[in-house]
Amino acid sequence: MLMSYVCVMSTAAVELLPNIYRVLIKDLSEQKILVRPGRSYRRKYDNKARYKGKGIYVLPAKVLEKERAVA
């Protein structure tokens, strides 16, 4: 999909590029992210918040099985 946008954007007029870019971003945001197959090891921050410094913590981005079933 992305390569088709590259072809369109490379041949389009400069005035059309912002609109094409907006459509590209919208299409990319609607794509379903598949679960990475074959990942069997746990990562360091899979289930706990990550300390970023100065009292700031970032929540884990991993989607748990129970959350995935709801969506």
Backbone as CSV, one residue per row, in Angstrom:
resi,resn,N_x,N_y,N_z,CA_x,CA_y,CA_z,C_x,C_y,C_z
1,MET,0.814,-1.185,0.000,0.000,0.000,0.000,0.864,1.259,0.000
2,LEU,1.872,1.268,0.817,2.725,2.448,0.923,3.450,2.734,-0.384
3,MET,3.873,1.690,-1.067,4.599,1.885,-2.329,3.698,2.493,-3.401
4,SER,2.407,2.198,-3.372,1.507,2.808,-4.342,1.393,4.315,-4.099
5,TYR,1.425,4.721,-2.834,1.416,6.151,-2.530,2.712,6.826,-2.966
6,VAL,3.816,6.113,-2.873,5.094,6.670,-3.327,5.026,6.972,-4.820
7,CYS,4.469,6.056,-5.587,4.332,6.272,-7.032,3.408,7.449,-7.330
8,VAL,2.285,7.510,-6.623,1.331,8.596,-6.853,1.940,9.936,-6.472
9,MET,2.615,9.994,-5.332,3.181,11.259,-4.860,4.342,11.731,-5.728
10,SER,5.072,10.791,-6.308,6.206,11.197,-7.141,5.766,11.778,-8.478
11,THR,4.566,11.426,-8.930,4.089,11.947,-10.216,3.029,13.037,-10.071
12,ALA,2.568,13.312,-8.857,1.493,14.279,-8.638,2.029,15.710,-8.659
13,ALA,1.128,16.625,-8.920,1.477,18.044,-8.867,1.731,18.448,-7.425
14,VAL,2.569,19.441,-7.231,2.953,19.873,-5.891,1.731,20.316,-5.087
15,GLU,0.746,20.911,-5.731,-0.441,21.392,-5.032,-1.273,20.245,-4.445
16,LEU,-1.169,19.061,-5.021,-1.959,17.917,-4.568,-1.291,17.126,-3.437
17,LEU,-0.014,17.346,-3.208,0.726,16.545,-2.234,0.167,16.621,-0.812
18,PRO,-0.219,17.806,-0.296,-0.774,17.814,1.073,-2.024,16.949,1.223
19,ASN,-2.904,16.977,0.228,-4.117,16.157,0.292,-3.796,14.669,0.197
20,ILE,-2.882,14.315,-0.675,-2.477,12.910,-0.815,-1.841,12.424,0.486
21,TYR,-1.028,13.289,1.099,-0.374,12.942,2.355,-1.414,12.702,3.456
22,ARG,-2.447,13.549,3.539,-3.501,13.373,4.533,-4.219,12.037,4.347
23,VAL,-4.512,11.692,3.099,-5.175,10.420,2.821,-4.264,9.251,3.188
24,LEU,-2.974,9.381,2.910,-2.008,8.347,3.264,-1.987,8.126,4.770
25,ILE,-1.911,9.198,5.540,-1.882,9.084,6.999,-3.175,8.450,7.504
26,LYS,-4.318,8.832,6.946,-5.605,8.258,7.352,-5.640,6.763,7.053
27,ASP,-5.178,6.382,5.852,-5.164,4.962,5.483,-4.225,4.157,6.382
28,LEU,-3.069,4.718,6.706,-2.129,4.024,7.582,-2.698,3.863,8.986
29,SER,-3.403,4.874,9.458,-3.955,4.797,10.813,-5.087,3.776,10.905
30,GLU,-5.716,3.441,9.800,-6.809,2.477,9.810,-6.332,1.035,9.621
31,GLN,-5.048,0.842,9.345,-4.519,-0.502,9.160,-4.458,-1.238,10.495
32,LYS,-4.810,-2.497,10.481,-4.752,-3.321,11.680,-3.312,-3.773,11.910
33,ILE,-2.862,-3.647,13.146,-1.518,-4.088,13.507,-1.610,-5.538,13.953
34,LEU,-0.936,-6.418,13.259,-0.968,-7.840,13.581,-0.008,-8.143,14.721
35,VAL,-0.320,-9.172,15.475,0.540,-9.609,16.555,1.803,-10.197,15.940
36,ARG,2.944,-9.862,16.543,4.204,-10.386,16.019,4.301,-11.880,16.298
37,PRO,4.351,-12.695,15.250,4.414,-14.146,15.464,5.786,-14.592,15.966
38,GLY,5.788,-15.621,16.769,7.039,-16.237,17.198,7.738,-15.539,18.347
39,ARG,7.149,-14.513,18.935,7.801,-13.839,20.054,7.439,-14.575,21.328
40,SER,8.399,-15.280,21.889,8.109,-16.081,23.069,8.863,-15.594,24.294
41,TYR,9.696,-14.594,24.181,10.458,-14.109,25.315,9.825,-12.828,25.859
42,ARG,9.959,-12.622,27.138,9.446,-11.409,27.758,10.487,-10.303,27.656
43,ARG,10.023,-9.103,27.524,10.924,-7.962,27.504,10.900,-7.276,28.863
44,LYS,11.903,-6.468,29.110,12.113,-5.880,30.423,10.898,-5.091,30.922
45,TYR,10.301,-4.277,30.085,9.214,-3.401,30.521,7.856,-3.814,29.945
46,ASP,7.637,-5.103,29.733,6.360,-5.556,29.164,5.172,-5.247,30.062
47,ASN,5.340,-5.353,31.360,4.186,-5.226,32.251,4.330,-4.137,33.311
48,LYS,5.391,-3.356,33.269,5.541,-2.316,34.280,5.904,-0.980,33.625
49,ALA,5.631,0.077,34.346,5.892,1.422,33.827,7.391,1.659,33.705
50,ARG,7.775,2.437,32.743,9.175,2.738,32.474,9.495,4.141,33.002
51,TYR,10.568,4.269,33.778,10.976,5.551,34.327,11.738,6.339,33.262
52,LYS,11.273,7.552,32.956,11.896,8.374,31.918,12.725,9.516,32.502
53,GLY,12.744,9.655,33.817,13.515,10.712,34.461,12.621,11.845,34.930
54,LYS,13.099,12.586,35.917,12.398,13.753,36.467,10.991,13.403,36.945
55,GLY,10.809,12.202,37.490,9.524,11.808,38.033,8.484,11.405,37.005
56,ILE,8.882,11.211,35.755,7.949,10.863,34.680,8.038,9.368,34.395
57,TYR,6.871,8.725,34.351,6.789,7.306,34.013,5.922,7.136,32.778
58,VAL,6.280,6.164,31.930,5.503,5.850,30.738,4.906,4.467,30.924
59,LEU,3.606,4.366,30.688,2.938,3.072,30.834,3.369,2.127,29.724
60,PRO,3.318,0.813,29.968,3.720,-0.144,28.934,2.772,-0.097,27.738
61,ALA,3.320,-0.317,26.554,2.530,-0.273,25.328,1.979,-1.645,24.955
62,LYS,2.428,-2.678,25.631,1.990,-4.026,25.289,0.516,-4.214,25.603
63,VAL,-0.223,-4.796,24.663,-1.633,-5.091,24.855,-1.740,-6.496,25.456
64,LEU,-2.371,-6.586,26.606,-2.516,-7.874,27.262,-3.636,-8.679,26.613
65,GLU,-3.622,-9.991,26.837,-4.610,-10.879,26.232,-6.030,-10.488,26.607
66,LYS,-6.261,-10.139,27.891,-7.609,-9.782,28.315,-8.068,-8.468,27.671
67,GLU,-7.131,-7.530,27.432,-7.487,-6.288,26.755,-7.756,-6.528,25.277
68,ARG,-7.035,-7.450,24.686,-7.206,-7.764,23.280,-8.571,-8.399,23.033
69,ALA,-9.061,-9.199,23.985,-10.361,-9.866,23.841,-11.494,-8.855,23.878
70,VAL,-11.332,-7.763,24.610,-12.365,-6.726,24.702,-12.474,-5.964,23.395
71,ALA,-11.343,-5.685,22.766,-11.328,-4.883,21.534,-11.791,-5.645,20.358
